Amino acid sequence: MRRIAILLTVAAAAVAALVPAVSFVSSSASPGSSSAYQLLQMNLCLSGQAGCYSRSTYSSILDEATGQIAGRDPEAVTLNEVCSADAADLARRTGYRMWFAPVRYGGLPLPCVDPRGRGLFGIAVLTKDDIGSSRSGAFAAQADAEERRWLCATTGSPDDSVTVCTAHLGTRESAGERVANDAECRELESVLARHQAAGTTLFGGDVNRQGSCAPSGMWVTRDTSASQTAGVQHIYGAASAAPLSASVADATYTDHDFLLAAATASP
């Protein structure tokens, strides 16, 4: 745990000096309408140990992700299957703040490999605004060696805050995994409901299921038009941030396409 704490401190310090980006007005909103909040969900398959990863395309994955973030200019990005150093690199390249949560494998932190030196495997949230607080936790139900967990980061002032959450739920390939995924989904619903009760909340993640994990009062969009593993990446938003549009962009160097949703800012 000490090693993780040191890594997180270094990663947070690396992005703390970034210059704040200006607020964004979505092109999908009509002239004179209120500003929009865009959230981009990405599963980048960067551990170096999964079948979807190739060392030969490692830098291309980061370049493609950077291009998506810079070109779409979202207020926040949720990252699954990412490495701490790579997430910090994306934050530096694009001018975002970053918060990272390590995911254990077999009860231990999992260093990213091929190449090494990329930190630990996990999930992350990038935001334009400063992150004032964050929370993370492992799901109570776990079906395999890879720990499944959630992460929420809150930006803005207490009176005008936005919480962005992410999670990567377990697969549904066996009966036991399906039971665990269902339990993780219910727990995620409870986590999001608690944050939603406290203020505007959005979620982006790979939930490995078609069915929603959103609590009552949150809208849902999925990557159902994706050319890869369609329907398992979801974005949810609070009723106070009504959905405007959603789109899917093809990904060349990872096994999940990219999902973007725009929502009206809370009044």
C-alpha positions as CSV (number, residue, x, y, z in Angstrom):
1,M,0.0,0.0,0.0
2,R,2.9,2.4,0.7
3,R,4.2,1.9,-2.8
4,I,0.7,2.8,-4.2
5,A,0.5,5.9,-2.0
6,I,3.9,7.1,-3.2
7,L,2.9,6.5,-6.8
8,L,-0.4,8.4,-6.4
9,T,1.4,11.3,-4.7
10,V,3.9,11.6,-7.5
11,A,1.3,11.3,-10.2
12,A,-0.9,13.9,-8.6
13,A,2.0,16.3,-8.2
14,A,2.9,15.8,-11.9
15,V,-0.4,17.2,-13.1
16,A,-1.0,19.8,-10.3
17,A,0.9,22.5,-12.2
18,L,-1.1,22.3,-15.4
19,V,-2.8,25.4,-16.5
20,P,-6.6,25.3,-16.2
21,A,-8.5,24.9,-19.6
22,V,-11.3,27.2,-20.6
23,S,-14.9,26.0,-20.2
24,F,-16.4,24.3,-23.3
25,V,-19.6,25.0,-25.1
26,S,-20.8,22.0,-27.1
27,S,-21.2,22.4,-30.8
28,S,-24.4,20.4,-30.4
29,A,-26.0,23.2,-28.5
30,S,-27.7,26.0,-30.4
31,P,-26.3,29.6,-30.3
32,G,-27.2,31.3,-27.0
33,S,-28.0,28.0,-25.2
34,S,-26.4,27.0,-22.0
35,S,-23.0,25.4,-21.9
36,A,-22.7,21.6,-22.2
37,Y,-20.6,19.1,-20.2
38,Q,-19.0,16.4,-22.4
39,L,-17.7,13.1,-21.0
40,L,-15.5,10.7,-23.0
41,Q,-15.2,7.0,-22.0
42,M,-12.1,5.0,-23.1
43,N,-10.9,1.5,-22.4
44,L,-7.3,1.5,-23.6
45,C,-6.1,-2.1,-22.8
46,L,-2.7,-0.9,-21.6
47,S,-1.6,-3.5,-19.0
48,G,0.7,-5.2,-21.4
49,Q,-0.6,-8.6,-20.3
50,A,-4.0,-8.8,-22.1
51,G,-4.5,-10.3,-25.5
52,C,-5.8,-7.0,-26.9
53,Y,-2.4,-5.3,-26.3
54,S,0.5,-5.2,-28.7
55,R,3.9,-3.7,-27.8
56,S,4.3,-2.7,-31.5
57,T,1.3,-0.3,-31.2
58,Y,1.9,1.0,-27.7
59,S,2.8,4.5,-28.6
60,S,0.0,4.5,-31.2
61,I,-2.6,3.8,-28.4
62,L,-1.5,6.9,-26.5
63,D,-1.4,9.0,-29.6
64,E,-4.9,8.0,-30.6
65,A,-6.2,8.6,-27.2
66,T,-4.5,12.0,-27.1
67,G,-6.0,12.9,-30.5
68,Q,-9.5,12.0,-29.3
69,I,-9.2,14.1,-26.1
70,A,-7.7,17.1,-27.9
71,G,-10.1,16.9,-30.8
72,R,-13.3,16.4,-28.8
73,D,-12.3,18.7,-25.9
74,P,-14.5,17.0,-23.2
75,E,-14.8,18.3,-19.7
76,A,-13.8,14.9,-18.4
77,V,-12.4,11.6,-19.5
78,T,-12.9,8.2,-17.9
79,L,-10.2,5.6,-18.5
80,N,-10.3,1.9,-18.0
81,E,-7.5,-0.6,-18.3
82,V,-4.9,2.1,-18.1
83,C,-1.5,2.5,-16.4
84,S,-0.7,5.2,-13.9
85,A,2.2,6.7,-15.8
86,D,0.3,6.5,-19.1
87,A,-2.7,8.3,-17.5
88,A,-0.4,11.0,-16.2
89,D,1.2,11.3,-19.6
90,L,-2.2,11.8,-21.2
91,A,-3.0,14.4,-18.6
92,R,0.2,16.3,-19.4
93,R,-0.3,16.1,-23.2
94,T,-3.9,17.4,-23.0
95,G,-3.8,19.8,-20.0
96,Y,-6.1,17.8,-17.8
97,R,-6.0,17.0,-14.1
98,M,-5.8,13.3,-13.2
99,W,-6.7,10.9,-10.4
100,F,-5.8,7.3,-10.5
101,A,-6.9,4.2,-8.6
102,P,-4.8,1.0,-8.8
103,V,-6.4,-2.3,-9.5
104,R,-4.9,-5.3,-7.8
105,Y,-4.3,-8.7,-9.4
106,G,-4.2,-11.8,-7.2
107,G,-4.2,-9.4,-4.2
108,L,-1.1,-7.5,-5.3
109,P,-0.5,-4.3,-7.3
110,L,0.0,-5.1,-11.0
111,P,2.9,-3.3,-12.7
112,C,2.3,-2.6,-16.4
113,V,4.8,-4.3,-18.7
114,D,6.0,-4.5,-22.3
115,P,7.4,-1.9,-21.9
116,R,7.9,-1.6,-18.1
117,G,8.2,1.6,-16.2
118,R,4.6,2.6,-16.9
119,G,3.5,2.4,-13.3
120,L,0.5,0.3,-12.0
121,F,-2.6,-1.0,-13.8
122,G,-5.9,0.6,-12.9
123,I,-8.6,3.1,-13.7
124,A,-8.5,6.9,-13.9
125,V,-10.5,10.1,-14.3
126,L,-9.2,13.1,-16.2
127,T,-10.9,16.5,-15.7
128,K,-10.3,20.1,-17.0
129,D,-11.2,21.5,-13.6
130,D,-9.2,20.9,-10.4
131,I,-10.1,17.7,-8.5
132,G,-11.1,18.7,-5.0
133,S,-11.8,15.2,-3.6
134,S,-12.0,11.6,-4.7
135,R,-13.2,8.3,-3.5
136,S,-12.5,4.7,-4.6
137,G,-13.4,1.3,-3.5
138,A,-13.2,-2.4,-4.5
139,F,-16.6,-4.1,-5.2
140,A,-17.6,-6.6,-2.5
141,A,-18.2,-9.2,-5.2
142,Q,-15.1,-10.5,-7.0
143,A,-15.1,-13.4,-9.5
144,D,-11.5,-13.7,-10.7
145,A,-7.9,-12.6,-9.9
146,E,-8.4,-9.1,-11.4
147,E,-9.9,-6.8,-8.8
148,R,-12.9,-4.8,-9.9
149,R,-13.4,-1.3,-8.4
150,W,-14.9,2.1,-8.8
151,L,-13.5,5.6,-8.6
152,C,-15.2,9.0,-8.3
153,A,-13.6,12.5,-8.5
154,T,-15.3,15.7,-7.6
155,T,-14.5,19.1,-9.2
156,G,-15.7,22.6,-8.5
157,S,-16.9,24.4,-5.4
158,P,-19.2,22.7,-2.9
159,D,-22.1,24.8,-4.2
160,D,-21.3,24.1,-7.9
161,S,-19.6,20.7,-8.0
162,V,-19.6,17.9,-10.6
163,T,-18.6,14.3,-9.7
164,V,-17.3,12.1,-12.4
165,C,-17.1,8.3,-11.7
166,T,-15.7,5.3,-13.5
167,A,-15.6,1.6,-13.0
168,H,-14.6,-1.6,-14.9
169,L,-16.9,-4.4,-14.0
170,G,-16.1,-8.1,-14.3
171,T,-16.9,-10.2,-17.4
172,R,-19.9,-12.5,-17.8
173,E,-18.2,-15.5,-19.4
174,S,-19.2,-18.0,-16.7
175,A,-22.2,-18.5,-14.4
176,G,-20.0,-17.3,-11.4
177,E,-18.8,-14.3,-13.3
178,R,-22.4,-13.3,-14.2
179,V,-23.4,-13.5,-10.6
180,A,-20.5,-11.3,-9.6
181,N,-21.1,-8.8,-12.4
182,D,-24.8,-8.5,-11.3
183,A,-23.7,-7.8,-7.8
184,E,-21.1,-5.3,-8.9
185,C,-23.8,-3.6,-11.0
186,R,-26.1,-3.3,-7.9
187,E,-23.2,-1.9,-5.8
188,L,-22.3,0.6,-8.5
189,E,-25.9,1.7,-8.6
190,S,-25.7,2.4,-4.9
191,V,-22.4,4.3,-5.2
192,L,-23.8,6.5,-8.0
193,A,-27.1,7.1,-6.1
194,R,-25.1,8.4,-3.1
195,H,-23.1,10.8,-5.2
196,Q,-26.1,11.9,-7.2
197,A,-27.9,12.8,-3.9
198,A,-24.9,15.1,-3.1
199,G,-24.7,16.9,-6.5
200,T,-24.5,16.6,-10.2
201,T,-22.9,13.2,-11.1
202,L,-21.8,11.5,-14.3
203,F,-20.4,8.1,-14.9
204,G,-18.4,6.5,-17.7
205,G,-17.1,3.0,-17.7
206,D,-16.9,-0.5,-19.2
207,V,-19.5,-2.5,-17.3
208,N,-19.2,-5.6,-19.4
209,R,-23.0,-5.9,-19.8
210,Q,-25.9,-4.5,-21.9
211,G,-28.1,-3.8,-18.9
212,S,-27.8,-0.5,-17.1
213,C,-26.3,0.0,-13.6
214,A,-27.7,3.5,-13.3
215,P,-29.8,4.5,-10.3
216,S,-33.3,6.0,-10.8
217,G,-33.1,9.5,-12.0
218,M,-30.0,9.1,-14.2
219,W,-30.1,8.9,-18.0
220,V,-28.2,6.2,-19.8
221,T,-26.4,6.0,-23.1
222,R,-24.4,3.0,-24.5
223,D,-21.9,2.4,-27.3
224,T,-24.4,0.2,-29.1
225,S,-23.2,1.4,-32.5
226,A,-19.6,0.4,-31.8
227,S,-17.8,-1.9,-34.2
228,Q,-16.1,-3.6,-31.2
229,T,-17.8,-5.2,-28.2
230,A,-20.9,-3.0,-28.7
231,G,-23.1,-2.0,-25.8
232,V,-20.9,-2.6,-22.8
233,Q,-19.4,0.9,-22.4
234,H,-22.0,3.1,-20.7
235,I,-22.3,6.8,-19.8
236,Y,-24.9,7.9,-17.2
237,G,-25.9,11.4,-16.1
238,A,-28.0,13.0,-13.4
239,A,-31.4,14.4,-14.3
240,S,-30.0,17.9,-13.6
241,A,-27.6,17.4,-16.6
242,A,-30.0,16.4,-19.3
243,P,-28.5,14.5,-22.3
244,L,-28.0,16.4,-25.6
245,S,-26.1,13.9,-27.8
246,A,-23.9,10.8,-27.8
247,S,-21.5,9.5,-30.4
248,V,-19.1,6.6,-30.9
249,A,-15.7,6.9,-32.6
250,D,-13.8,3.9,-34.0
251,A,-10.6,2.9,-32.1
252,T,-7.7,1.4,-34.1
253,Y,-5.3,0.4,-31.4
254,T,-7.6,-0.9,-28.6
255,D,-10.4,-3.4,-28.5
256,H,-13.1,-0.9,-27.5
257,D,-14.3,2.1,-29.4
258,F,-14.7,5.5,-27.8
259,L,-18.0,6.7,-26.4
260,L,-18.7,10.5,-26.0
261,A,-21.8,12.0,-24.4
262,A,-22.7,15.7,-24.1
263,A,-25.1,16.9,-21.4
264,T,-26.5,20.3,-20.5
265,A,-24.8,21.8,-17.5
266,S,-26.8,21.8,-14.3
267,P,-28.7,25.1,-13.7
